[in-house]
Amino acid sequence: MSANNFVRTLKNAKRIYAPKPYQDLVNLISKTPLSSPTKLLDSTSTSLLAKLSPTTLRLILSDPNLTSSKCLRFFSFLLINQSSISFEPDIHAHITLICKLLKARNFPEAENLFRSASLGENSSYPFPVFSSASEICCYDPRIKAKLLNLMLKVYSDTGNFDEVSQTFDYMRSNGIKIDERTCTRHLLALKRADKVGVSLDFLYKMVKAGLEVSVYSLTVVVEGLCYNGEIRRSRELVEDMVGRGTRPNIITFNKMVDSCAKRWNFDELDLVLLLMRKEGVEFNVKTYGILIDGFVSYGKVKEAQMLIHDMHDIGFKVDVHLFNLMIRGYSRLGFMDSAFSLLGEMAERNMFQNGDTYWGLISGLCKIGKMGQAMFYIDEMQNKGIELDDVMFNTLINGFCNKGMIDKAFEWQVTMENKGFNADLSVCLKIMGELCESNRTEEARMLFNKMVKRGAAPQLASLASFKEEMERQNSKTLRCLKENDFVNQYTKVAPVVGCIRLLRRLMKWNSYLVDEA
């Protein structure tokens, strides 16, 4: 060791030891409740506190003979009883104690102290002040790295993203080791704040800093991009990161597959699945479930059925939820034979048929007007102890109305009400229309009064003026059908035509309806 280094070491050693009277004072205060007034201390201790200076305080906090817990108690005492000293503890005192706590691996207290210093009501030091103080007060490179990573974490947790960027850049330019897990935590914070662009930029900052980016960090950014519908961008990011050594896993791909399936973006889905095969990542049960759900919701039941067969061939368990999705998909398209076939397969596999299973079948049967079969499955379902919910009730009543079975519709509406459910306004209006057309005014009046009592009066009262507007729209509808292609306009016209048809049924009863409302 050179003479200069030896002298510097001696100076540092001399500097970090506090005077003996102050060591005794710290020991005394560490045993005293923080809320105790200073008058409980003896005159010598009170005198020492009055003579305490910022430099002496730093010596006390950095004294290796004093434990971090004692120093923390002493420092907290000073913060609470600042009238007992002639100064306010500065940033250097905070950093000195934080470093001591980090060295003792007391991370929670170190974080709390930094939060109070950086974000507290009485003190809020910006990052440049902290970085300058750390250069003066923190000599151990390992502890300094922990300090800066702690700053990065706290800034991120509290939404101070500009300070995170400053901290990261400072660490990178000064060669301080950056913790990749802390960066991942920041990426999660950015995702929660819906700052997708910032998270992507930060990921590339991690790459430029030479960090070994984990697949978890990559997946966090991919999920954020997919959530915002930027599927292509997420796929291109994955392709780029593969070239940089970060390989995606099944969780990464499932995020992209899920986004494609929910948005019915099948062109991009093909590219994602191609990349998945290229990387040698196999489907798991969740992947199949995502794809089957997406295909069924779009109407691609054949593609979904092929995936079910693949699952059987591989040995994956096809659960009740997936069978229910398929049954609902076939029922929605009117392919009831295929739906019944799946129901039989469930029975062969001893799979429990739950309310969702029956809902898929019943809704499909009601849609094609097979109310007798629908009632058969209603009875079977109830015999198994599965009760109808409000959606099932409305579907069943709507099916009876569409078949002109007004007695059954009205009967089930009453049953629904007795079960504590309220029929949808549109369903009630259908029943009222059929009752009016059949001159069953009293029953219509009873249903109308029930609707008013449950708060539907404003909607009902508006029907009178709404009728005239719909009649005016009707002439536009007829012109539209004549002048334009019917197929292209049908989806726009059909709801209006249905509303007009209903209102015409109510016209004969309209004066009573408005008066009551």
Residue pairs with C-beta under 8 A, 6 or more apart in sequence:
1 9
12 139
15 59
16 59
16 62
16 63
16 64
17 59
17 63
17 64
17 65
18 26
18 56
18 59
18 60
18 63
18 65
18 66
19 56
19 59
21 44
21 48
22 48
22 52
22 56
22 59
22 60
23 60
23 63
23 65
23 66
25 45
25 48
25 49
25 74
26 60
26 66
26 70
26 71
26 74
27 66
27 70
28 41
28 45
29 41
29 45
29 73
29 74
29 77
30 69
30 70
30 73
30 74
32 40
32 41
32 77
34 73
34 76
34 77
34 80
35 80
37 81
38 46
38 49
38 81
38 83
38 84
39 46
41 49
46 84
49 84
49 85
50 84
50 85
50 86
52 78
52 85
52 86
52 87
53 86
53 87
54 87
54 89
54 90
54 92
54 93
57 78
57 89
57 93
58 92
58 93
58 96
58 137
60 66
60 71
60 74
61 71
61 74
61 75
61 93
61 96
61 97
61 100
62 96
62 100
62 137
63 71
67 104
68 97
68 100
68 101
68 103
68 104
68 106
68 109
69 104
69 106
71 97
71 100
72 97
72 101
72 106
72 109
72 113
75 89
75 93
75 97
78 84
78 85
78 89
79 89
82 88
91 117
91 125
91 129
91 130
91 133
92 133
92 136
92 137
94 113
94 114
94 117
94 133
95 130
95 133
95 134
95 136
95 137
95 138
95 147
96 137
97 113
98 110
98 113
98 114
98 117
98 147
98 150
99 134
99 137
99 138
99 140
99 143
99 144
99 147
101 107
101 109
101 110
101 113
102 110
102 143
102 146
102 147
102 150
103 140
103 143
107 150
110 150
111 150
111 153
111 154
114 150
114 151
114 154
115 154
115 158
116 123
117 123
117 125
117 130
118 124
118 125
118 130
118 151
118 154
118 155
119 154
119 158
119 160
126 163
127 151
127 155
127 163
127 166
127 167
127 170
128 166
130 151
131 167
131 170
134 144
134 147
134 148
138 144
138 147
141 176
144 176
145 171
145 176
145 177
145 179
148 167
148 170
148 171
148 176
149 171
149 178
149 179
149 182
151 163
151 167
152 164
152 167
152 168
152 171
152 178
152 179
152 182
152 183
152 186
153 182
153 185
153 186
155 161
155 163
155 164
155 167
156 164
156 182
156 185
156 186
156 189
157 185
157 189
159 189
159 193
161 189
161 190
161 193
161 195
161 198
164 186
165 202
168 178
168 183
168 202
168 205
168 209
170 176
171 177
171 178
172 178
172 205
172 209
178 206
178 209
178 211
180 206
180 211
180 212
180 213
180 214
180 217
181 214
183 202
183 206
183 211
183 217
184 214
184 216
184 217
184 220
186 202
187 199
187 202
187 203
187 217
187 220
187 221
188 220
190 196
190 198
190 199
190 202
190 224
191 199
191 220
191 221
191 223
191 224
191 227
194 224
194 228
196 221
196 224
196 225
196 227
196 228
196 230
199 220
199 221
199 224
200 221
200 225
200 237
203 213
203 217
203 218
203 221
203 237
206 213
206 217
207 213
207 244
212 245
213 241
213 244
213 246
214 246
215 246
215 247
215 248
215 249
215 251
215 252
218 237
218 238
218 241
218 246
218 248
218 252
219 248
219 249
219 251
219 252
219 255
221 234
221 237
222 234
222 237
222 238
222 248
222 252
222 255
222 256
223 255
225 231
225 233
225 234
225 237
226 234
226 255
226 256
226 258
226 259
227 259
229 259
229 263
231 256
231 259
231 260
231 263
231 265
231 268
231 272
232 268
234 255
234 256
234 259
235 256
235 268
235 271
235 272
235 275
238 248
238 252
238 256
238 275
239 275
241 248
242 248
242 279
247 279
248 279
248 281
249 281
250 281
250 282
250 283
250 284
250 286
250 287
253 272
253 275
253 276
253 281
253 287
254 284
254 286
254 287
254 290
256 272
257 269
257 272
257 273
257 276
257 287
257 290
257 291
258 290
259 265
260 266
260 268
260 269
260 272
260 294
261 269
261 290
261 291
261 293
261 294
261 295
262 294
264 294
264 297
264 298
266 298
269 294
285 311
285 316
285 317
288 307
288 310
288 311
288 316
288 322
289 321
289 322
291 304
291 307
292 304
292 307
292 308
292 322
292 325
292 326
293 325
295 301
295 303
295 304
295 307
295 329
296 304
296 325
296 326
296 328
296 329
297 329
299 329
299 332
299 333
301 326
301 329
301 330
301 333
301 335
301 338
304 325
304 326
304 329
305 326
308 318
308 322
308 326
311 317
311 318
311 322
312 318
320 346
320 351
320 352
320 353
320 354
320 356
320 357
321 356
323 342
323 345
323 346
323 351
323 357
324 354
324 356
324 357
324 360
326 339
326 342
327 339
327 342
327 343
327 357
327 360
327 361
328 356
328 359
328 360
328 363
328 364
330 336
330 338
330 339
330 342
330 364
331 339
331 360
331 361
331 363
331 364
331 365
331 367
332 363
332 364
332 367
334 364
334 367
334 368
336 361
336 364
336 365
336 368
336 370
339 360
339 361
339 364
340 361
343 353
343 357
343 361
346 353
346 357
347 353
353 384
354 386
355 381
355 386
355 387
355 389
355 392
358 377
358 378
358 380
358 381
358 386
358 392
359 391
359 392
359 395
361 374
361 377
362 374
362 377
362 378
362 381
362 392
362 395
362 396
363 395
365 371
365 373
365 374
365 377
365 399
366 374
366 395
366 396
366 398
366 399
366 402
367 399
369 399
369 402
369 403
371 399
371 400
371 403
371 405
371 408
374 396
374 399
378 388
378 396
381 388
382 388
387 419
388 396
388 416
388 419
389 421
390 416
390 421
390 422
393 412
393 415
393 416
393 419
393 421
393 423
394 416
394 423
394 424
394 427
396 412
397 409
397 412
397 413
397 416
397 423
397 427
397 431
398 427
398 430
400 406
400 408
400 409
400 412
401 409
401 427
401 430
401 431
401 434
404 434
406 431
406 434
406 435
406 438
406 440
409 430
409 431
409 434
410 431
410 435
410 443
410 447
413 423
413 427
413 428
413 431
413 447
416 422
416 423
417 423
417 450
422 454
423 431
425 451
425 456
425 459
428 447
428 451
428 456
429 502
429 506
430 502
431 447
432 444
432 447
432 448
432 506
432 509
433 502
433 505
433 506
434 505
435 441
435 443
435 444
435 447
436 444
436 505
436 506
436 508
436 509
437 505
441 509
441 512
444 509
445 512
445 516
448 460
448 513
448 516
449 516
451 457
451 460
452 460
452 516
452 517
457 517
460 513
460 517
461 514
461 517
463 503
463 506
463 510
463 513
463 514
464 510
464 513
464 514
466 503
467 503
467 506
467 507
467 510
470 496
470 499
470 500
470 503
471 500
471 503
473 496
473 500
474 496
474 497
474 500
477 493
477 496
477 497
477 500
480 489
480 492
480 493
481 489
481 493
506 513
